Amino acid sequence: MNKPRIGNKEKSKKPQHPLSGLSIVASLWLWGSILFYAPIYFGISGGWRIPFNLFGTIAIIISFAGALIELGKYWKNEGWSYWGVGLVFLIPSVILFSLVKIYTMSPILLTTAKIGALVLLALSGPFIFMGIPYFFWREPQAQILKPAKDIPKEEAAAEKLAKREARFTTIASIIIACLSLATAVVKLVLEIMP
């Protein structure tokens, strides 16, 4: 009979629900939206809006990238994960490029914004390009599929339930990604238009 070690301090890990990452991403989207709306709600104008917009933009970008990463987990395609990380750098780069074109800035701030936009673009490109091959590459199957008549009914039901859960998670990830993108676009349009 094996006795447990007294000095063993390993704790059993609490199981984590597969949708917990998606709930974090949705929370970030909600917080970003609230931060965008707070200055309008409280009537804040001028330079005080900048911290709200900055933190709101960061939360929306992370939620969009996180939704793509979660999507990659459930579609079993690592390409989405690379694209999600790439978008963390690409979206701020596009925002900086548009701010340089739209607003007049001091020469020091203009140069800093241009350098930041190029650095962020240089960081995002490799992740986007590294993700592309995963959409065309398929891993060789390790197991030969069993004929349908050899699969027990319980196993078939569990497989069907797992497919349904994966489909739900995929749809939820797509919805959160679309909400994040729509929120960012609406905020950008409202800031650009007088």
N, C-alpha and C positions, 0 to 999 in steps of 0.2 A: 504494500500500500504506500503510495507516494504521499508524503507529508508536504504541505505548503511551506515555503521558506518564511521564516519569521522576519528576516531583514528585507524581504522583497517589498519595495515601495511602489510597484507598478499599480496604477489605478486602472480600473476598467473604464474604457472610453464610452461615454454616453453616445448612443446612436444618434446620428444627425439626419433629419428628414432631407430627402433629395431636393426639395423645393426651397430649402432655407436660403440658398444663394439668390434665388429669384426674389424672395421677399426682401432681402437686403437691397437688391437693385431697385425694386419698386419703392422702397423707403427713400432711397437717394433721389429718385425722380420726384417724389412728393416734396421732399425738403427743398430741392432745387426750384420747383414751381412756386412753393411758398416764399422762398427768398426773392424770386422775381416779382411776385405780387405784393410783397410787404411794402415797398416804397409807394406804390400806387394806393394801397389801402390806407396807409398813414399819411399820405400827402407829402412824402419826403421828396425834396428836389435838390438839384445841385450836386455837389461833390459827395454828399452823404449816400447817394444811390450807388456809388462805385463799389463799396464792400458787398452790398446785397447782390449786385449784378455779378461780381467776381465769384463769390461763393456759390451763387445759384448756377453760374455757368460751369464751375468745377463739378458740382453735384450732378448736373444734367449730363455732362460728358462722361463721367464715371458710370452713371446709370446706363447710358447708351452702350458703352463698351462692355459693361458687365452683362447686359442683356445678350449681346453677341457671344460673349464667352460662355454664358449659360446655354445658349442655343447650340454652341459647338459641343458641349457635353452631351446633350440629348440627341443630337443628330450624329453623334460619334464622328465628327469631322473637326480635326484640329485647326483647319483653316479659319473657321469663325473666331477661334481664340486669338490667332495672330491678327486678324482684322480688327478685333475688339481692342487689342493693345495698340495697334497702329492708329486707330481712330482717336485714342486718348491724346496723341500728338498731332494728328492731322486736323482735327476740328479747331483747336486753338490757333493753329497755323493759319487756317482759312479766315478765322475771325481777325487775327492780326493783319493779314493781307488786306482785308476789306476795311479795317479801321485806318490803315495807312492811306488808302485811296479816298476814303470819305472825309475824314477829319483833317484839319490843319493842326500840326503839332510843332512844338519847338524842335530845332535841329537835333538836339541830343536825344529827345524822346523818339523822334522819327527814326534816327539811326538805330536806337535800341530796339524799337518795334520791328524794323526790317531784319535785323540780325536774329531776333527771337523767332520771327516767322520762318526764316530760312533754316535755322537750327531745328525747329520743331518739324518742319517738312522733311529735313534730312533724317530725323529719327523715325518718322512715321513710314516713310517709303519702304525701308527694308522689311518691316513687319507685314505690310500689305503684300509685298512681293513674295515673302516666305510663306504666306498663307495660300497663295494661288495654287501651287502644286497639289496641296491636300484635297482640292476639289476634284482633281482628275485622277488621283492615286487611290487605289483600293488595296487594302491589305489582303494577302492570300488567306483563304479560309482554313482554319486549323482543323475543323471537324467537317466531316461529310454529313450533309443534312440527312436526318432519318426520314424514311417515308412517313407520310401522315398517319398510316394505319398502325405504326409501331409506337407512336407517342401516346402515353397515358392521358386520360381525360383531364386529370388534375393538372398535369404539366401543361397541356394545351390551354386550359383556362387561365393558369398563371401567366403564360406567355401572352395571351390575349389582353389580360389586365395590364401587364407591363407595357405593351404597345399602346394601349389607351392612355396610360399615364404619361408616356413619352410624348404622345401627340398633344396632350393637354399642356405639358410643359413647354413644348415648342411653340404652341399658339400663344401662351402667356408671354414667353420671351419676345416673340415678334410684336405683340401688342405693346409691351413696355418699351421696346426699341423705337417703335413708331411714335409713342407718346413722348418719349425723350426728344426725338428728332423734331416733332411738331412743336413742342414747347420752345426748343432752341430757335427754330425758324421764326415763330411768332414773336418771340422776344427781340430777335435781331431786326425784324421788320419794323416793330414798334419803336425801336431805338433809332433806326435810320430815318424813318419818316417823321417829319416835323409835326 
